[in-house]
Amino acid sequence: MSVQDEVIATLDDYARAYCAKDIDALMGVFDPSDNISVIGTGEDELCAGSKAVKQLFLRNFAEATATKFEWGWSDVLICDGQALIALSLVIHLHAEGKNISVPIRWSIALKKTDRWVWIHRHASTAACSQEEGKAYPQPVL
C-alpha cells in the first residue's frame, strides 16, 4: 500500500466508526495524545483535547445516525511525516425520522506515528449567500 493509500484509508476508518457510532474506534482514528482538535459546522463546535472531541462526537451520535459517507473531490499532500487531506463529501444521515444528505467540506491534518493519525479535522458547509463565481456574499443593505 502506498503512503497516499494509507492516508486515504483513514477516511474509511473514520466513516465506518462514525456510522457504527463506535466512539472507541472513532477516537482511534485520532492521535492518542491530548493534542487533537475538531471544528464542526455548528457554531459551538470548536474543541481541543480528547475529552472535548469525544463529547462532540457523542452529541452527534445522539442527534442522528450516519448511514453513508460519499467521498467527492479530494487533494492529498504528504511531506516529512505529515499529511493534509482537503475534500468534499456528502454525509447521509437519519435524523428526527427523516433521511437527509449534508454536503460538507473537510480539511484533515495527520501525522505519522506507527500509523497515520488525525490531529485536526475542520468541517464546513459551502456558503449559500453568495452568487456562483463571487468570493463574498452580497452585502445586506
ZADO-1210 file (C-alpha; in nm, 4 decimals, padded with zeros to 6 digits):
<atoms>
<atom x="00.0000" y="00.0000" z="00.0000" code="MET" pos="1"/>
<atom x="00.1392" y="00.3410" z="-00.0940" code="SER" pos="2"/>
<atom x="00.1755" y="00.6187" z="00.1621" code="VAL" pos="3"/>
<atom x="-00.1091" y="00.8090" z="-00.0054" code="GLN" pos="4"/>
<atom x="-00.3305" y="00.4981" z="00.0128" code="ASP" pos="5"/>
<atom x="-00.2506" y="00.4680" z="00.3865" code="GLU" pos="6"/>
<atom x="-00.3520" y="00.8294" z="00.4440" code="VAL" pos="7"/>
<atom x="-00.6727" y="00.7954" z="00.2404" code="ILE" pos="8"/>
<atom x="-00.7627" y="00.4694" z="00.4196" code="ALA" pos="9"/>
<atom x="-00.8079" y="00.6700" z="00.7401" code="THR" pos="10"/>
<atom x="-01.1154" y="00.8307" z="00.5813" code="LEU" pos="11"/>
<atom x="-01.2883" y="00.4943" z="00.5542" code="ASP" pos="12"/>
<atom x="-01.1813" y="00.4071" z="00.9100" code="ASP" pos="13"/>
<atom x="-01.3455" y="00.7293" z="01.0305" code="TYR" pos="14"/>
<atom x="-01.6630" y="00.6761" z="00.8253" code="ALA" pos="15"/>
<atom x="-01.7022" y="00.3142" z="00.9360" code="ARG" pos="16"/>
<atom x="-01.6637" y="00.4070" z="01.3053" code="ALA" pos="17"/>
<atom x="-01.8918" y="00.7111" z="01.2731" code="TYR" pos="18"/>
<atom x="-02.1715" y="00.5167" z="01.1022" code="CYS" pos="19"/>
<atom x="-02.1438" y="00.2412" z="01.3653" code="ALA" pos="20"/>
<atom x="-02.1467" y="00.5023" z="01.6449" code="LYS" pos="21"/>
<atom x="-01.8341" y="00.3288" z="01.7754" code="ASP" pos="22"/>
<atom x="-01.6755" y="00.6044" z="01.9824" code="ILE" pos="23"/>
<atom x="-01.3664" y="00.3989" z="02.0678" code="ASP" pos="24"/>
<atom x="-01.2933" y="00.3185" z="01.7034" code="ALA" pos="25"/>
<atom x="-01.3640" y="00.6792" z="01.6047" code="LEU" pos="26"/>
<atom x="-01.1281" y="00.8179" z="01.8677" code="MET" pos="27"/>
<atom x="-00.8761" y="00.5568" z="01.7483" code="GLY" pos="28"/>
<atom x="-00.8504" y="00.7431" z="01.4171" code="VAL" pos="29"/>
<atom x="-00.7083" y="01.0396" z="01.6095" code="PHE" pos="30"/>
<atom x="-00.3694" y="01.0772" z="01.7732" code="ASP" pos="31"/>
<atom x="-00.3962" y="00.9135" z="02.1169" code="PRO" pos="32"/>
<atom x="-00.2328" y="01.2171" z="02.2765" code="SER" pos="33"/>
<atom x="-00.4454" y="01.5006" z="02.4052" code="ASP" pos="34"/>
<atom x="-00.3146" y="01.7233" z="02.1247" code="ASN" pos="35"/>
<atom x="-00.6099" y="01.6988" z="01.8872" code="ILE" pos="36"/>
<atom x="-00.8769" y="01.9418" z="01.7750" code="SER" pos="37"/>
<atom x="-01.2020" y="01.9407" z="01.5797" code="VAL" pos="38"/>
<atom x="-01.4033" y="02.2227" z="01.4286" code="ILE" pos="39"/>
<atom x="-01.7514" y="02.1220" z="01.3190" code="GLY" pos="40"/>
<atom x="-02.0186" y="02.3009" z="01.1225" code="THR" pos="41"/>
<atom x="-02.2154" y="02.4091" z="01.4298" code="GLY" pos="42"/>
<atom x="-02.1458" y="02.7498" z="01.5811" code="GLU" pos="43"/>
<atom x="-02.0353" y="02.5949" z="01.9121" code="ASP" pos="44"/>
<atom x="-01.8397" y="02.3071" z="01.7591" code="GLU" pos="45"/>
<atom x="-01.4886" y="02.4226" z="01.8460" code="LEU" pos="46"/>
<atom x="-01.2993" y="02.1788" z="02.0628" code="CYS" pos="47"/>
<atom x="-00.9485" y="02.0783" z="02.1578" code="ALA" pos="48"/>
<atom x="-00.8325" y="01.7803" z="02.3575" code="GLY" pos="49"/>
<atom x="-00.9525" y="01.4213" z="02.3576" code="SER" pos="50"/>
<atom x="-01.2256" y="01.4714" z="02.6156" code="LYS" pos="51"/>
<atom x="-01.3901" y="01.7622" z="02.4295" code="ALA" pos="52"/>
<atom x="-01.3621" y="01.5884" z="02.0907" code="VAL" pos="53"/>
<atom x="-01.5177" y="01.2718" z="02.2329" code="LYS" pos="54"/>
<atom x="-01.8077" y="01.4709" z="02.3838" code="GLN" pos="55"/>
<atom x="-01.8720" y="01.6408" z="02.0483" code="LEU" pos="56"/>
<atom x="-01.8946" y="01.3057" z="01.8697" code="PHE" pos="57"/>
<atom x="-02.1208" y="01.1592" z="02.1388" code="LEU" pos="58"/>
<atom x="-02.3539" y="01.4572" z="02.0940" code="ARG" pos="59"/>
<atom x="-02.3526" y="01.3989" z="01.7173" code="ASN" pos="60"/>
<atom x="-02.4360" y="01.0313" z="01.7710" code="PHE" pos="61"/>
<atom x="-02.7297" y="01.1258" z="01.9955" code="ALA" pos="62"/>
<atom x="-02.8779" y="01.3602" z="01.7328" code="GLU" pos="63"/>
<atom x="-02.8501" y="01.1460" z="01.4182" code="ALA" pos="64"/>
<atom x="-02.7324" y="00.8214" z="01.2663" code="THR" pos="65"/>
<atom x="-02.4992" y="00.8444" z="00.9712" code="ALA" pos="66"/>
<atom x="-02.5630" y="00.5759" z="00.7121" code="THR" pos="67"/>
<atom x="-02.3060" y="00.6578" z="00.4443" code="LYS" pos="68"/>
<atom x="-02.0162" y="00.8897" z="00.3660" code="PHE" pos="69"/>
<atom x="-01.9974" y="00.9719" z="-00.0043" code="GLU" pos="70"/>
<atom x="-01.6487" y="01.0974" z="-00.0910" code="TRP" pos="71"/>
<atom x="-01.6105" y="01.3682" z="-00.3559" code="GLY" pos="72"/>
<atom x="-01.3266" y="01.5879" z="-00.4730" code="TRP" pos="73"/>
<atom x="-01.0032" y="01.5475" z="-00.2797" code="SER" pos="74"/>
<atom x="-00.6436" y="01.6590" z="-00.2659" code="ASP" pos="75"/>
<atom x="-00.3759" y="01.4923" z="-00.0541" code="VAL" pos="76"/>
<atom x="-00.0425" y="01.6477" z="00.0377" code="LEU" pos="77"/>
<atom x="00.2244" y="01.4449" z="00.2170" code="ILE" pos="78"/>
<atom x="00.5588" y="01.5755" z="00.3405" code="CYS" pos="79"/>
<atom x="00.8019" y="01.4724" z="00.6142" code="ASP" pos="80"/>
<atom x="00.5690" y="01.2540" z="00.8198" code="GLY" pos="81"/>
<atom x="00.2751" y="01.4916" z="00.7951" code="GLN" pos="82"/>
<atom x="-00.0229" y="01.4949" z="00.5636" code="ALA" pos="83"/>
<atom x="-00.3134" y="01.7184" z="00.4742" code="LEU" pos="84"/>
<atom x="-00.6350" y="01.5989" z="00.3154" code="ILE" pos="85"/>
<atom x="-00.8759" y="01.8512" z="00.1642" code="ALA" pos="86"/>
<atom x="-01.2012" y="01.7053" z="00.0366" code="LEU" pos="87"/>
<atom x="-01.5701" y="01.7387" z="-00.0232" code="SER" pos="88"/>
<atom x="-01.8191" y="01.4774" z="00.0846" code="LEU" pos="89"/>
<atom x="-02.1849" y="01.4135" z="00.1452" code="VAL" pos="90"/>
<atom x="-02.2891" y="01.2566" z="00.4739" code="ILE" pos="91"/>
<atom x="-02.6170" y="01.0675" z="00.4545" code="HIS" pos="92"/>
<atom x="-02.7995" y="01.0743" z="00.7885" code="LEU" pos="93"/>
<atom x="-03.1186" y="00.9659" z="00.9554" code="HIS" pos="94"/>
<atom x="-03.2334" y="01.2366" z="01.1978" code="ALA" pos="95"/>
<atom x="-03.5691" y="01.3181" z="01.3527" code="GLU" pos="96"/>
<atom x="-03.7377" y="01.0448" z="01.1486" code="GLY" pos="97"/>
<atom x="-03.6068" y="01.1725" z="00.8152" code="LYS" pos="98"/>
<atom x="-03.3251" y="01.0850" z="00.5785" code="ASN" pos="99"/>
<atom x="-03.1090" y="01.3842" z="00.4944" code="ILE" pos="100"/>
<atom x="-02.7918" y="01.4424" z="00.2945" code="SER" pos="101"/>
<atom x="-02.5466" y="01.7049" z="00.4142" code="VAL" pos="102"/>
<atom x="-02.2761" y="01.8359" z="00.1778" code="PRO" pos="103"/>
<atom x="-01.9597" y="01.9088" z="00.3736" code="ILE" pos="104"/>
<atom x="-01.6049" y="02.0267" z="00.3107" code="ARG" pos="105"/>
<atom x="-01.3265" y="01.8875" z="00.5262" code="TRP" pos="106"/>
<atom x="-00.9625" y="01.9540" z="00.5882" code="SER" pos="107"/>
<atom x="-00.7734" y="01.6988" z="00.7943" code="ILE" pos="108"/>
<atom x="-00.4214" y="01.7250" z="00.9321" code="ALA" pos="109"/>
<atom x="-00.2442" y="01.3976" z="01.0028" code="LEU" pos="110"/>
<atom x="00.0890" y="01.2886" z="01.1404" code="LYS" pos="111"/>
<atom x="00.2781" y="00.9632" z="01.1037" code="LYS" pos="112"/>
<atom x="00.3369" y="00.7631" z="01.4200" code="THR" pos="113"/>
<atom x="00.3379" y="00.3851" z="01.3927" code="ASP" pos="114"/>
<atom x="00.0401" y="00.4620" z="01.1646" code="ARG" pos="115"/>
<atom x="-00.1268" y="00.7736" z="01.0207" code="TRP" pos="116"/>
<atom x="-00.3375" y="00.9529" z="01.2849" code="VAL" pos="117"/>
<atom x="-00.5556" y="01.2608" z="01.2677" code="TRP" pos="118"/>
<atom x="-00.4549" y="01.5612" z="01.4742" code="ILE" pos="119"/>
<atom x="-00.7144" y="01.8046" z="01.3400" code="HIS" pos="120"/>
<atom x="-01.0391" y="01.7925" z="01.1416" code="ARG" pos="121"/>
<atom x="-01.2218" y="02.1004" z="01.0196" code="HIS" pos="122"/>
<atom x="-01.5687" y="02.0783" z="00.8642" code="ALA" pos="123"/>
<atom x="-01.7630" y="02.3498" z="00.6869" code="SER" pos="124"/>
<atom x="-02.0600" y="02.3887" z="00.4599" code="THR" pos="125"/>
<atom x="-02.0497" y="02.5937" z="00.1429" code="ALA" pos="126"/>
<atom x="-02.1873" y="02.9442" z="00.1774" code="ALA" pos="127"/>
<atom x="-02.5267" y="02.9744" z="00.0105" code="CYS" pos="128"/>
<atom x="-02.5370" y="03.3518" z="00.0452" code="SER" pos="129"/>
<atom x="-02.3071" y="03.4347" z="-00.2422" code="GLN" pos="130"/>
<atom x="-02.3526" y="03.4097" z="-00.6138" code="GLU" pos="131"/>
<atom x="-02.1588" y="03.1484" z="-00.8106" code="GLU" pos="132"/>
<atom x="-01.8273" y="03.2951" z="-00.9209" code="GLY" pos="133"/>
<atom x="-01.8273" y="03.5508" z="-00.6371" code="LYS" pos="134"/>
<atom x="-01.5822" y="03.5340" z="-00.3459" code="ALA" pos="135"/>
<atom x="-01.8043" y="03.7092" z="-00.0942" code="TYR" pos="136"/>
<atom x="-02.1771" y="03.7270" z="-00.0170" code="PRO" pos="137"/>
<atom x="-02.3824" y="04.0235" z="-00.1305" code="GLN" pos="138"/>
<atom x="-02.3992" y="04.2917" z="00.1400" code="PRO" pos="139"/>
<atom x="-02.7351" y="04.3366" z="00.3091" code="VAL" pos="140"/>
<atom x="-02.8497" y="04.6956" z="00.2697" code="LEU" pos="141"/>
</atoms>
